[in-house]
Amino acid sequence: MRIKVIHIITMLELGGAQENTLFTVSHLDRSRFHPALWAGPGGILGEDAEKTLGEDFQIVPNLVRKLSLKNDLPALIWLWQKLRAEKKQDPDAILILHTHSSKAGILGRIAGRLARVPVIVHTFHGFGFNDFQPALARLAYILAEKITGRITDCFIFVSRANQAKAEQLGIGRAGQYRLIRSGIALDEFRPHPLDRSAKRKELGVGEGKLVVMVSNLKPQKNPLDFARVAGLTLKEIPDAWFILAGDGELRPELEKLIAELGIQGRVKLLGWRRDVPQILWAADLMLLTSLWEGLPRVYPQAMAAGLAIVGTRVDGGPEAVIDGENGYLLEPNDYPGLARRVIELLRDDEKRNQMGRRGSELAQEFEIGKMVKDQEQLYQELLREKNLWN
């Protein structure tokens, strides 16, 4: 029995949802599944997908994040025609469609229904709507998810918080829900021997405690608060350092604020990096200033690396960071509170190290191999429910 699993995602930018989707497609058991990945154009991980997946990777023309009728309709038609062609090409195969991200999730599931794909799965790595959007836009996103929820066989959530919110809003129903954590390769982040002084020199950082944030620079991650926390901390601990690994649309505004605060000598913006584990091992503390998330993937990454965390209490965040045990969580936009906790932990080596050790113990739940096996098991259960799997 050939089982084709086609994953669709809007764009392969460097982020947790994209990295995990690419990992899933490249690590599904080939003796049971024939996976493929379709994504919109652009994104730093596109080259990785081409090298790893070859002909099993396809670019979806016109699949873009912004709402655009001139792009969305052609993308929908392309997906519908491509899914129909997949079925005709191998009529004895069973097709599973697995979508990710808001735009790909909505267009992909509609195309899947039109093409009569028998099993449709969607993963919420976080919602496309949030409390910081204009009310009308938020309602439109929720309505779109409720409508496409009617043609979805199963929803995967990376956090219980998102699962509860979906049920509260009437997106699907509890019987369709499955919790599968967004995994990380724990062994890649467990501390390895590292010349910390050499790594810090490479990063442009000297002596003193080092605070790191790993995120893209877009409104969701609220990077301006990263600069504000750094500014307040440096008034109390002037020899501290702050580095941010990531890039994006808010970089010019962030650079301007850093200059206005007069902290450009102690704050480094690294851009996109492929050496995140080594950066974490060279640091003393993890900071995250997000406004909303599914479950921040950098939390378990920092936990595996043995770092205490100071971050925001967003969605699934408390499912990874237990406040007072392996870090501190505060409300989004509370940058003075974040700064107070950063200062506290930079001054208290014993507490910071104890929190880091506790985080290492809690990280096991987020093993990426478990994530893939859980998805394989889910596919088989859904096929059995539809009498498509013996």
Secondary structure as GFF3:
##gff-version 3
##sequence-region A 1 390
A	DSSP	beta_strand	3	11	.	.	.	ID=ss1
A	DSSP	alpha_helix	16	27	.	.	.	ID=ss2
A	DSSP	beta_strand	34	40	.	.	.	ID=ss3
A	DSSP	alpha_helix	46	53	.	.	.	ID=ss4
A	DSSP	three_ten_helix	54	56	.	.	.	ID=ss5
A	DSSP	beta_strand	57	59	.	.	.	ID=ss6
A	DSSP	alpha_helix	69	89	.	.	.	ID=ss7
A	DSSP	beta_strand	94	100	.	.	.	ID=ss8
A	DSSP	alpha_helix	102	114	.	.	.	ID=ss9
A	DSSP	beta_strand	119	124	.	.	.	ID=ss10
A	DSSP	alpha_helix	135	149	.	.	.	ID=ss11
A	DSSP	beta_strand	154	157	.	.	.	ID=ss12
A	DSSP	alpha_helix	160	169	.	.	.	ID=ss13
A	DSSP	three_ten_helix	174	176	.	.	.	ID=ss14
A	DSSP	beta_strand	177	179	.	.	.	ID=ss15
A	DSSP	alpha_helix	186	189	.	.	.	ID=ss16
A	DSSP	alpha_helix	196	203	.	.	.	ID=ss17
A	DSSP	beta_strand	210	214	.	.	.	ID=ss18
A	DSSP	three_ten_helix	219	221	.	.	.	ID=ss19
A	DSSP	alpha_helix	223	236	.	.	.	ID=ss20
A	DSSP	beta_strand	241	245	.	.	.	ID=ss21
A	DSSP	alpha_helix	251	261	.	.	.	ID=ss22
A	DSSP	beta_strand	267	271	.	.	.	ID=ss23
A	DSSP	alpha_helix	276	282	.	.	.	ID=ss24
A	DSSP	beta_strand	285	287	.	.	.	ID=ss25
A	DSSP	alpha_helix	298	304	.	.	.	ID=ss26
A	DSSP	beta_strand	309	312	.	.	.	ID=ss27
A	DSSP	three_ten_helix	317	319	.	.	.	ID=ss28
A	DSSP	beta_strand	327	330	.	.	.	ID=ss29
A	DSSP	alpha_helix	335	347	.	.	.	ID=ss30
A	DSSP	alpha_helix	349	362	.	.	.	ID=ss31
A	DSSP	three_ten_helix	363	366	.	.	.	ID=ss32
A	DSSP	alpha_helix	368	385	.	.	.	ID=ss33
###
